[in-house]
């Protein structure tokens, strides 16, 4: 089925806005760039391997907090890291149950089951809030390209050993089409992500993504609570909590086509 581009207003009328990016916002592997610090690249890839492996399947609870209201959603994510594609399917609330977001290569689309229609998310909509959360559609595309579209260097260290905290500064490679002028990413030496600060073109901090409450899930220690905080709006945020997760899954390719059920194509190494 050929997706039909629509405008931002039509998309907002299609379903409730709410939900966040999940583990895919954590940096993904990409080709090495000579301008980057090799140690910084190694740490970024270690974090990517910790958070994604070759692929993940998980269920997440998402809470969007605003001064006037709160909204809670639940979704299932299938991430095929090897082939750079993922699927997000809404489980709750009932009104948007079955809505699917697909990212394949540089293409982002949404499938509305009630209309049996796939919608391409157009370039004009990339900076719109994604379903009303504190993330935007562009985040979904850039999350898997942070390594190869930015240059990276270590700018700070605190502590020592496995608990050492390392700060990596990431700036766009020449000619890269990215949203942020600078990122400051903090990790533990073992690859556990702690925080990402996003700086705009005027080099002002616009938002912070914090990774909290590390504990063992799926056989490895990961942060189980992620909070995106826009700095200009301190009374609002988006919270993601990991309910369950499996690593190194081998999803069926059919899952990345519209209309397929996420219960198909399960598999583990």
C-alpha positions, 0 to 999 in steps of 0.5 A, a space after each residue: 500500500 502506498 502511503 499518503 502524505 498528510 499535513 500536521 493538522 490531519 495527523 493530530 486529528 487522527 489520534 491522541 497525542 502522547 507517548 515517547 521514543 523509548 530506547 531508540 533515543 539511546 545512541 545507535 551504532 554507525 560507521 566510525 568517523 576519523 574526526 571522533 575520539 576513538 574512546 568516545 566511539 567505543 563508549 557510545 557503541 558499548 552503550 548501544 549494545 547494552 540498550 539494544 543488542 541486535 534487537 529488542 522487544 519490550 512493553 513500556 508505560 508512558 506518562 505525559 504530564 502537563 500542568 492541566 492534565 496527565 495522560 498514560 499510554 502503553 505500547 509495545 516496541 520491536 526494534 530490529 537494530 541490525 536492519 535499522 528499523 522498528 515498530 511501535 504498536 499502541 496497546 492503550 488507551 482503547 481509542 488508539 489501540 492497534 495504531 502502529 508507527 514504523 521506521 524503515 531506513 529514513 522513512 517514518 509512517 503510521 498505520 491507522 487500523 480503523 481506516 486501514 490506511 498508512 500515512 507517511 509522516 512528511 518532512 514538514 511534520 518532523 518537528 511536530 511533537 510526537 503524539 503530544 509528548 516532549 519528543 518530536 517526529 525527527 527524534 524517531 529518525 535521528 535516534 539511530 544515526 547519532 554516531 555517524 552524523 556527529 563527531 564525538 570527543 570526551 570532555 569530562 570525567 568524574 570518579 574512577 573504575 566502572 562507576 566513572 562518569 564520562 561526558 561526551 560532546 557531540 557536534 554535527 559532521 559537516 553537511 549533516 542534516 540534524 536537529 541539534 547544534 550540540 549534544 552532551 551525553 553522560 555515561 558510566 564507564 560500563 556503558 550505562 547511559 545517564 543523561 543527554 542534554 540537547 543544545 539548539 543552534 544558539 547553543 542554549 540547552 533546550 531539553 534534558 533526557 535523564 536515565 534513572 533507576 537502573 536494575 536488572 531486566 532481560 538479563 542485563 542492568 539497564 535504566 528502567 525509567 527515562 524522563 524527558 524534560 523541556 527546560 523552558 517548561 519545568 512543570 511538564 515532562 514525559 516519563 517512560 517506564 520499562 515494564 518488560 524487555 527481551 534482548 537479541 530478538 530476531 523479529 520477522 521481516 513481515 512485522 515491519 509491514 503495515 497490518 501485521 501483528 507484533 505477536 508474530 515473528 518472535 524469536 531469540 538467539 
